[in-house]
Amino acid sequence: GGINEENIREVFEAGADYAAVISALAESKEPGKKLRKLLKRVTK
């Protein structure tokens, strides 16, 4: 738990194939925007 846009890249660099970001999206006032930010962090 606790995966967010600040640490999601580290999660994948550590070898994860997937990341559950449910809290990050559920707690956001703009979940679509938050999801795009998370994806940008991973795909850079």
PLY file of the C-alpha trace (Angstrom):
ply
format ascii 1.0
element vertex 44
property float x
property float y
property float z
element edge 43
property int vertex1
property int vertex2
end_header
0.00 0.00 0.00
0.94 3.63 -0.16
1.96 3.66 -3.80
1.67 7.15 -5.21
3.21 9.37 -7.89
6.25 10.02 -5.69
7.23 6.36 -5.34
5.61 4.45 -8.21
8.76 4.51 -10.36
10.75 2.90 -7.54
8.17 0.12 -7.32
8.71 -0.81 -10.96
12.47 -0.32 -10.79
12.46 -2.85 -7.95
10.97 -5.42 -10.32
7.20 -5.17 -9.91
5.07 -6.05 -12.93
1.96 -4.35 -11.53
1.05 -1.72 -8.95
-2.25 -1.21 -7.15
-2.87 2.51 -6.78
-6.42 2.34 -5.47
-5.93 4.69 -2.52
-4.09 7.24 -4.65
-7.02 7.32 -7.08
-9.84 7.03 -4.52
-8.47 9.91 -2.44
-7.98 12.18 -5.45
-10.54 14.82 -6.41
-9.53 14.21 -10.04
-8.77 10.48 -10.38
-8.41 10.61 -14.16
-5.78 13.31 -13.90
-4.04 11.41 -11.09
-3.97 8.23 -13.18
-2.38 10.07 -16.10
0.31 11.46 -13.76
1.01 7.99 -12.38
1.29 6.53 -15.88
3.67 9.29 -16.96
5.96 8.48 -14.03
6.10 4.84 -15.07
6.46 5.32 -18.82
9.14 8.04 -18.82
0 1
1 2
2 3
3 4
4 5
5 6
6 7
7 8
8 9
9 10
10 11
11 12
12 13
13 14
14 15
15 16
16 17
17 18
18 19
19 20
20 21
21 22
22 23
23 24
24 25
25 26
26 27
27 28
28 29
29 30
30 31
31 32
32 33
33 34
34 35
35 36
36 37
37 38
38 39
39 40
40 41
41 42
42 43
